[in-house]
C-alpha cells in the first residue's frame, strides 16, 4: 500500500513538472520584442523667416518619454534649451529666431535607451 502511494505521488509530481515545462515552452516571450527607437523626427518647414512657426513631430517605439534639446548650430551651453518628460509620440510648435538644431532623446523606465536624432531649422 505504501509503495503504491509513493508511485502515485511520484507519477503526479512528474506529470505536473512535465505540464509546467510544456506550458512554459509555449508562453510568449516577455519584453517588447524590439529595441526602443526613434521612428521619425522632423521639423516642418525646415526653412523659415526668424520668428515663424515650425512644427516638430516625432514618433518613437518602446519608450516611456522623450526629451528635446535645442540650440544654435555651433554648440554653446549658454544657448541650449531643454524640455523633458514629453510623450513618446507628439508634436510641438517652436519659433526659432536663428538657425537651430533640435535633438530628440528617448527614455524607458531604465533610462536613456536609444540613439538621439536631430533636425535642423534654417532661418533666412
Helices and strands as residue ranges (DSSP letters): H 2-26, E 37-44, E 47-48, E 54-61, E 65-72, G 77-79, E 81-86, E 89-94, E 100-108, E 111-112, E 117-123
